[in-house]
Amino acid sequence: MPEHINLLDKNEMLKLLKGEYSVRRVKRSQFDHEPMNVPTEVSVVLVDYIYKAPHCKRVFQEALKVLFSGSAGDIFLGFDYVDECLLDEKLGLAAFHIDTAMLIPLLKEGIRRNRNGLSGRTAFCSTSCLEWIRTVSSSYEKEYGFTLLDE
């Protein structure tokens, strides 16, 4: 596990978010859902690093914006972070609330731009990333009043 990551450096933050630093693995039982097809344990990164250093919120959000401007894989990874953050906020586990007014439009644009790549990429099991985003987006509309897809 990396010990000395400068969470105020956007490049190091991006490396952490993208799984370039190894983090502890979550032990899953046979009854847990299959993990998302992303390069790191998103919940571990948030709990063990980001939430322990709430002063890094601005850099974390800047790194998410970089993910949203990238490839379909980067966008899905960024989506997974946003989804986990919203869940953590709801459960009272987050050290801060992300700025959805700033981040969601950028995420929506990245999804729109990479729609084909997200359709061809598997989130887990046989579900495509776009199918999973569509499912989650409908629950966001009910709970938060925004969607991730303009369909």
RALIN-V147122 format. One record per backbone hydrogen bond with DSSP energy under -0.5 kcal/mol. CO is the residue of the C=O (numbers start at 1). NH is the residue of the N-H. If there is no record, write none. Layout:
BEGIN
<<CO | NH> <CO | NH>>
END
This chain:
BEGIN
<<3 | 5> <4 | 6> <5 | 7> <6 | 9> <8 | 10> <9 | 13> <10 | 14> <11 | 15> <12 | 16> <13 | 17> <14 | 18> <15 | 20> <15 | 21> <16 | 19> <22 | 2> <26 | 28> <29 | 32> <36 | 38> <40 | 42> <41 | 45> <42 | 46> <43 | 47> <44 | 48> <45 | 49> <45 | 50> <46 | 51> <49 | 53> <50 | 53> <51 | 54> <53 | 56> <54 | 57> <56 | 60> <57 | 61> <58 | 62> <59 | 63> <60 | 64> <61 | 65> <62 | 66> <63 | 67> <64 | 68> <65 | 69> <66 | 69> <67 | 70> <71 | 75> <72 | 76> <73 | 77> <74 | 78> <75 | 79> <76 | 80> <77 | 81> <78 | 82> <79 | 83> <80 | 84> <81 | 85> <82 | 86> <83 | 87> <84 | 88> <85 | 89> <86 | 90> <87 | 91> <88 | 92> <88 | 93> <88 | 94> <89 | 92> <98 | 100> <99 | 102> <99 | 103> <100 | 104> <102 | 106> <103 | 107> <104 | 108> <105 | 109> <106 | 110> <107 | 111> <108 | 112> <109 | 113> <110 | 114> <112 | 115> <114 | 118> <115 | 119> <116 | 120> <118 | 121> <118 | 129> <118 | 130> <121 | 129> <123 | 37> <124 | 127> <127 | 123> <127 | 124> <128 | 132> <129 | 133> <130 | 134> <131 | 135> <132 | 136> <133 | 137> <134 | 138> <135 | 139> <136 | 140> <137 | 141> <138 | 142> <139 | 143> <140 | 144> <140 | 145> <140 | 146> <141 | 145> <149 | 151>>
END
